[in-house]
Amino acid sequence: MKWGKRIQYWAACVAGAAFTAGAAHAAQAVTFNLAWVPQGSTAGVLVAIEKGFYRDAGLDVTAVRGYGGNRTVNEVDRGAFQFGYGDPVSVSLNRANGGQTRMVGAINTRWPAGLCYVEENTKAASLKDLAGKRLGGGAGSPVQNIAPAWLEKNKLPRDYLRLVQMDPSVVDLSLIQGRIDLAECWRGSNRAVIQKDARQAKLTIRAIEYADYGLDIYGNGIVTSDELIRKDPEMVRKFVQATYKGYDYLVAHQKETVDIIAKQYPMLDRDVLAQQVSETADLIVDKTASKKQLGWMSPERMNKTAAFIDSAFKLGGKVRSEDIYTDAFVD
């Protein structure tokens, strides 16, 4: 090779390496708090990582396990994570205490929780059949506020159910063992686990859904901080758009989604994952807003959501619906 051509060749190599390094350097590092262990409810994020949707948007996203919705939202508020999986209750409580978090997209377009019971121990065709039943929950669990307010909404006494405070780690097992009659079970999350454990004990789990009895509020979604929205709205937009690309893929390719998560986390039960993914695919699609993008939140329903939370947690009007969400990044 002649010297002139050699110089051109090496210059091209150096330029190419510099371009590659520059592209890698340009990718913004982002952390997402899953709020719990990897599961179906947050599978869209894991799919977006695996399929390169974030990478294509110039983001280097890492998903990190979390320790509950309230803690996740507070950690996002402190800047420990750029984004997290959180719900309007946690966001409202954060803001009522001086925080500055906000939902930027819905994943559970309906409240995903219900009251699970063991059919062999409890016969219940409707909510009214649960009079006096023991509902277990952690002392700091939102169920302690949500259940009484929901009962009142259904024109039942606030103490129609007996709320039992217990260690959150033993609630599900206590239901299977018959030490409590009811436990909150979440679609896309622990419901599939409870049902699996019940099957192993030759028992059957049924559920009374909050949403079937007047609780028309949003559930979990993508949460970030007002500070990040102010500082880097373009990064927020990129993350939100790529995330919903992941959830759109989840809806259309549920079996592959299970394969993707099982590959990343081989210790997870595939049957549980499959149920969680199926439930999430149902919850993320808002059947009343078919012409809207995934993640869009209705102002009317967010008003209802904020009003219920204000009443249930006695916030005294400190948090308005416009404080807890924005649709600016999903359109």
N, C-alpha and C positions, 0 to 999 in steps of 0.2 A: 504494500500500500504506500503510495507517495505521501510525502510529509504534509502537503496541503490537504489531501483528502483525510489523512489521519487527524489533523487538527479539527477539520469539520466534523468528523465522526465523534471525537471525544467531546467537542463542544456541544454536539447534539445530545450525547449521553448525559453530560453535566446538566444541560438545560432540562432534559427529561426528568432527571433525578430531582432537580430543584422544583420542577412543576409538581411531581408526585409528593415531595415533602411539603410543599406549600399547600396542596389540596388536603393532605392529612392534617396539617396544622390548622387549616381553615375550619375543619369540622368542630362544631361547638359541643363541648362535653355537657351532657344533661343527665341528671339522675331522677328516676321516677320511683316513688314509694308505693309499693303494692298494697299497703295497709294490712296485709296478712301474708300468708305463704302464696306461692304461685298457684293460681286456680283459674277456673273458667271465666270468672267475672273480669279478670284483668288480662285475659288471653289475647285480646286485640293488640295490646302493647307488646307482648312477647312475639306475636306474629309479625308485627311491624319491624321488630328488631331482626328477626330471622330472615324476612323477605327483603330486607334492605331499604324499606320505605323511609326510615329515618336517615340512613346514610345518603340516600338520593336527595334528601332535603338539606344535607350539610350538617346533620346532627349525629353525634356519637352518644347513643342513649344506653344507660345501664339501669336495669330494674333491680330494686333492692327490696327484700322482704320487710314488712312493717309489723306494727304491734297494735293494731286497732285504729279505727277511723279518727277518733278525737286526737290521739297522739300524732297520727300522720298529718292531719291538717295543721296542728300546732307546730310541727317540725317544718312544714312548708312555710308557715308564717315566719319562722325564725331564719329561714334561708338555708336550712340543712339539706333541703331537696328543692329542685325547681318546680316539680310537679308531684302530685300524689292522687291516689284514689280515695275520694272522700264524698260525703253526702251533705245535703243542705242543713241537716241538724248540726253536724260538726262545724260547718262553716258559720252558721248563725251563732253558735255558742262561742266560737273563736272571736267573732266580731263583737259580740255583746261584752266580751272581756278585753276589748281594745285591740284585737287582732285585725289584720287586713288581708284576709284570704277571700277567694272568689271562685265559683264554679265557672269553667269556660266551655263546658260541654257535658251533656248527659250520657250516661251509659245505661243505667236502669231508668227507663222512661216511666216506669211505674214502681211504686214502693215494693221491693222484692221480698220482703219478709212476711211470714205468716206464723201462726201458732201451731206447732206440731204436737201431735198426741199419738199415743200407742192405741191402735184400734181395739186390741184385745183387752185393754184396761179402761178405755174411755169411749163411750158411745156419744157421738156428736154429729148431728145433721146440720146444725147451724150454730151461730155464736151464742144464742140464748141457752143452748144445752150445756154451756161451760160454767154455769153458776157455781161459785165456790171452789172451782178447780185451782190447784196450786201452779202458779206460773213462776218458774225459776229464772233468775237473771243476776248478773253482777251488780254490786251496790252502785257502781258508777255507770251502769248500762242505761242507754236511752229508753229501754223498755219500761223502766220505773216511772217515766213521765209519759211516754207515748201511749202505753196500754190504758191507763186511767182516762186520758183525754179522748182516746178513741172510743172507749166504752161510753163516755158521756155523749159523744157525737152520735152514738147509736141509741141514745135515750135509756141507757142502763146506768146503774150506780157506779161510781168510780171504783168502789171496792167489790164489784161483781166477781172479780177474780182475786185470789189470794196471792199477792206478790211475795215471793220468797227470795231474799237476798242470799247469794251464795257465791263461792269462788267461780269465776267464769269458766275456768278450765274443767270443771266437773258437771256443768249444766247438761250437756248432751248425754253423758253417761248416766246421770241421775234420771233422765227421762227414760232411757232404756231399762234401767233397774227398777223403775216404778217409785222412786223417792219423790218425784214431782209428777204432775199430770201434764204439764205443758212446757214447751221451750220454744223460744223464737228460732225459726229456721229460715235461712236465706237462700233463695234461688240463685244459682250461679256460684254458691259458696258451700256452707256447711250442711244444707239440706241433703245433698247427695251422700255426704259422709254419714249423717244420722241414719238415712235409709239403708245404707250398706251395713252399718252396725246392727240395725234392727233385723235385717234379713238373716244375718249370722246367728242372731238369737231367736230366729223363727217368729219374729214379730212384724207387724205391719204399721207403717207410719202414714198418718193422714194429716191434713193441714186445713185450718181455717185462715183464709187469706185476709190480711188487713185491707187490701185493695178491693176485695169483694164486699166489704162492709164500710164503704164511704170514705176510705182514706185515699183520696185522689191527689197524691203528692209525688214529687220526683224522688228517686233514690240516688244512688251513687253516680259519680261522674268524675271528670278531670278537674282537679283543683290546683290553682296556682296563687301567687301573691300579687296584690296590687302593685307592689314595688317592681316586680319583674315585668308586669304589663307596662308600666311606665318606662322602665329602662330599655326593654328589648321586645317591643310588641311583635316585631317580625319573627323572632325566634319562637314566641308563643304561638303565632299563627302556623309556623312550619310544624311545630310539635303537634298541635291540635289536628291539622290537616292530615299528617302522616299517621297519627293514631287512628283516626276514623277510617283511613284507608286500610289499616290493619283489621279493624272491626268489620268493615265491609267484606274483607276477604274471609273473615271468620264466618260470617253469615252464609256465604256462598260455598265455603269449603270446610265444613265442620270436622269431617274425618281427618283431613290433612292438618287442621288446627290441633287436634288431639295428638297427632304424630309429632308435630313441631314441639309442643310442650313436653311430651313424654321424652323426646330426644334431649331436650335441655335439662329436664328434671326426671331422670329415669326412676326415681324412688316413688313417684306419684302413681296412684291407681288409675289405670286407663278407663275403667268403667265409670269411676267417679268423675274423671275429667270429661268424658263424653257427655254425661248428664249435665255437668256444669256449663259446658260449651253450648249445648242445646238450649238450656234455660237462658243463657246470656244472649244467644241469637234471637230469642223471642223478646226479651226485655228491651233490647236496644232499639228495636223497630217501633216507633210511635205510630200506631195505626190511625190516630186522629190527625196526623201531620204528614201524610204520605208524600206531599210535594216539597217537604223541607229536607234539608241535609241531615244525615245522621248527627246526633248530638244537639240538635236545635231544641231550645226550651221555650215553651209557650208562656208569654207574659201573664196570661190569665191563670194558668196552672201554677206558675211561680208565685203569684199573689196568694193563691190558696195555700201553697206550701208554706210560705212565710207566715201567713196568718195562723195556720195550725201550730207551727213550731212556737210562735210567740205565745199562744194560749197554753200549750202543753208545758212549756218551760218557764212561763211567767216572766217573759223578757220585758214586759211593759212598753212595747212599741219601740225599743231601742234599735231594732234591726228591721229594715224595710226590704222588700223583695229585690229592689234594684241594687241593694248593697251586696247581695250574695251571689249574683250571677251576671254573665254577659253572653250574648250570642254573637258578638263581634268577630269571633275567630272561626266559627263553623260555616259561615256563609261564603 
